[in-house]
Amino acid sequence: MKVYAFDVDETLEVSGGPVKIADIVVLREQGHCVGLCGNCEAVTTSVEGWHKIFSFLCQLNMNLSKAEFLGLLKFYIPAEEYVMVGNDHSQREHQSPDDRPAALAAGWRFIDETAFAKGNR
């Protein structure tokens, strides 16, 4: 099993990004753990059945940075690999924060949202 953490803003289709919820459902059906590491309100208020798809939500009011949250997930969830999907400012301009540094700081593999939408897993 792999653990996938998805940023939301400018990453998921519900918030202006290219990653489709249907592609995340496929990961879940394959037995992977998937969750949110970003604006979870955009998902919980717009995706019917979100609670059947996502195993964890972002660091709600925990006063943790994204890197710290990812580090805790890695510590508490045993998996063969940890993958964060989000925004990479070195690839293009985004209004939301750059996710690559947080993923790398936590020891996670990073996939740019466009690369994920094109099939990179």
KOLKETOR-820511 format. One record per residue (C-alpha): residue number from 0; z, y, x; residue in one letter. Coordinates in Angstrom, 1 decimal. Example, Ala and Ser with C-alpha at 12.3 -4.5 7.8 and 13.67 -1.06 7.14 Angstrom:
2
[pt 0; [7.8; -4.5; 12.3]; 'a']
[pt 1; [7.1; -1.1; 13.7]; 's']
This chain:
121
[pt 0; [0.0; 0.0; 0.0]; 'm']
[pt 1; [-0.8; 3.6; 1.1]; 'k']
[pt 2; [1.0; 6.7; -0.1]; 'v']
[pt 3; [-1.2; 9.6; -1.1]; 'y']
[pt 4; [0.2; 13.0; -1.7]; 'a']
[pt 5; [-2.2; 15.5; -3.4]; 'f']
[pt 6; [-2.0; 19.2; -3.2]; 'd']
[pt 7; [-3.0; 20.8; -6.6]; 'v']
[pt 8; [-4.3; 24.3; -6.3]; 'd']
[pt 9; [-8.0; 24.3; -5.2]; 'e']
[pt 10; [-7.7; 20.6; -4.6]; 't']
[pt 11; [-7.5; 18.9; -8.0]; 'l']
[pt 12; [-10.0; 19.5; -10.7]; 'e']
[pt 13; [-7.3; 20.9; -13.0]; 'v']
[pt 14; [-6.8; 23.8; -10.6]; 's']
[pt 15; [-10.3; 24.7; -9.4]; 'g']
[pt 16; [-10.7; 21.8; -6.9]; 'g']
[pt 17; [-13.2; 19.0; -6.5]; 'p']
[pt 18; [-10.8; 16.0; -6.7]; 'v']
[pt 19; [-11.0; 14.3; -10.0]; 'k']
[pt 20; [-8.0; 12.8; -11.7]; 'i']
[pt 21; [-10.1; 9.7; -12.4]; 'a']
[pt 22; [-10.4; 9.1; -8.6]; 'd']
[pt 23; [-6.6; 9.3; -8.3]; 'i']
[pt 24; [-6.3; 6.8; -11.2]; 'v']
[pt 25; [-8.5; 4.4; -9.2]; 'v']
[pt 26; [-6.1; 4.6; -6.2]; 'l']
[pt 27; [-3.2; 3.9; -8.5]; 'r']
[pt 28; [-5.0; 0.9; -10.0]; 'e']
[pt 29; [-5.6; -0.4; -6.5]; 'q']
[pt 30; [-1.9; -0.5; -6.0]; 'g']
[pt 31; [-1.4; 2.7; -4.0]; 'h']
[pt 32; [1.5; 5.1; -4.6]; 'c']
[pt 33; [0.1; 8.5; -5.6]; 'v']
[pt 34; [2.0; 11.8; -6.1]; 'g']
[pt 35; [1.8; 15.6; -6.1]; 'l']
[pt 36; [2.8; 17.9; -3.3]; 'c']
[pt 37; [1.9; 21.2; -4.8]; 'g']
[pt 38; [1.7; 23.1; -8.1]; 'n']
[pt 39; [2.8; 20.1; -10.3]; 'c']
[pt 40; [3.0; 22.3; -13.4]; 'e']
[pt 41; [-0.8; 22.6; -13.4]; 'a']
[pt 42; [-0.9; 18.8; -13.8]; 'v']
[pt 43; [2.1; 18.1; -16.0]; 't']
[pt 44; [0.9; 20.7; -18.6]; 't']
[pt 45; [-2.8; 19.7; -18.6]; 's']
[pt 46; [-3.2; 16.0; -17.8]; 'v']
[pt 47; [-2.4; 13.6; -20.6]; 'e']
[pt 48; [-0.3; 10.7; -19.4]; 'g']
[pt 49; [0.4; 12.3; -16.0]; 'w']
[pt 50; [3.6; 10.3; -15.8]; 'h']
[pt 51; [1.7; 7.0; -15.8]; 'k']
[pt 52; [-0.4; 8.2; -12.9]; 'i']
[pt 53; [1.9; 9.9; -10.4]; 'f']
[pt 54; [4.9; 8.3; -8.8]; 's']
[pt 55; [6.4; 11.5; -7.4]; 'f']
[pt 56; [6.2; 15.3; -8.0]; 'l']
[pt 57; [6.4; 18.1; -5.5]; 'c']
[pt 58; [9.5; 19.5; -4.0]; 'q']
[pt 59; [10.7; 21.3; -7.1]; 'l']
[pt 60; [13.5; 23.7; -6.3]; 'n']
[pt 61; [14.6; 21.6; -3.4]; 'm']
[pt 62; [14.2; 24.5; -0.9]; 'n']
[pt 63; [12.1; 22.2; 1.3]; 'l']
[pt 64; [8.9; 23.0; 3.1]; 's']
[pt 65; [5.9; 20.9; 2.4]; 'k']
[pt 66; [6.2; 19.2; 5.8]; 'a']
[pt 67; [9.9; 18.4; 5.1]; 'e']
[pt 68; [9.1; 17.0; 1.7]; 'f']
[pt 69; [6.3; 14.8; 3.2]; 'l']
[pt 70; [8.8; 13.7; 5.9]; 'g']
[pt 71; [11.3; 12.6; 3.3]; 'l']
[pt 72; [8.7; 10.6; 1.4]; 'l']
[pt 73; [7.7; 8.9; 4.6]; 'k']
[pt 74; [11.3; 8.1; 5.4]; 'f']
[pt 75; [12.1; 6.6; 1.9]; 'y']
[pt 76; [8.8; 5.0; 0.9]; 'i']
[pt 77; [7.7; 2.1; 3.2]; 'p']
[pt 78; [3.9; 2.0; 3.4]; 'a']
[pt 79; [1.1; 1.0; 5.7]; 'e']
[pt 80; [-0.2; 4.6; 5.8]; 'e']
[pt 81; [0.6; 8.1; 4.5]; 'y']
[pt 82; [-2.3; 10.4; 3.5]; 'v']
[pt 83; [-2.2; 14.0; 2.3]; 'm']
[pt 84; [-5.2; 15.4; 0.5]; 'v']
[pt 85; [-5.4; 19.2; 0.4]; 'g']
[pt 86; [-6.8; 22.4; 1.6]; 'n']
[pt 87; [-7.9; 22.9; 5.2]; 'd']
[pt 88; [-8.4; 26.5; 6.2]; 'h']
[pt 89; [-10.4; 25.6; 9.3]; 's']
[pt 90; [-13.1; 24.2; 7.0]; 'q']
[pt 91; [-13.3; 27.0; 4.4]; 'r']
[pt 92; [-11.4; 29.9; 3.0]; 'e']
[pt 93; [-8.7; 29.1; 0.4]; 'h']
[pt 94; [-6.3; 31.3; -1.4]; 'q']
[pt 95; [-3.7; 28.5; -1.5]; 's']
[pt 96; [-1.8; 27.6; 1.7]; 'p']
[pt 97; [-3.3; 25.5; 4.5]; 'd']
[pt 98; [-2.1; 21.9; 4.0]; 'd']
[pt 99; [-3.3; 20.4; 7.3]; 'r']
[pt 100; [-0.4; 21.7; 9.5]; 'p']
[pt 101; [2.2; 20.4; 7.0]; 'a']
[pt 102; [0.6; 17.0; 6.9]; 'a']
[pt 103; [0.3; 16.7; 10.7]; 'l']
[pt 104; [3.9; 17.9; 11.2]; 'a']
[pt 105; [5.1; 15.2; 9.0]; 'a']
[pt 106; [3.0; 12.5; 10.7]; 'g']
[pt 107; [0.6; 12.0; 7.8]; 'w']
[pt 108; [-3.1; 11.6; 8.0]; 'r']
[pt 109; [-4.9; 14.5; 6.4]; 'f']
[pt 110; [-8.1; 14.5; 4.3]; 'i']
[pt 111; [-9.8; 17.7; 3.2]; 'd']
[pt 112; [-10.2; 17.9; -0.6]; 'e']
[pt 113; [-14.0; 18.1; -0.3]; 't']
[pt 114; [-14.1; 15.0; 2.0]; 'a']
[pt 115; [-11.9; 13.1; -0.5]; 'f']
[pt 116; [-14.2; 14.1; -3.4]; 'a']
[pt 117; [-17.1; 12.7; -1.4]; 'k']
[pt 118; [-15.4; 9.3; -1.0]; 'g']
[pt 119; [-13.3; 9.6; 2.2]; 'n']
[pt 120; [-10.1; 7.6; 1.7]; 'r']
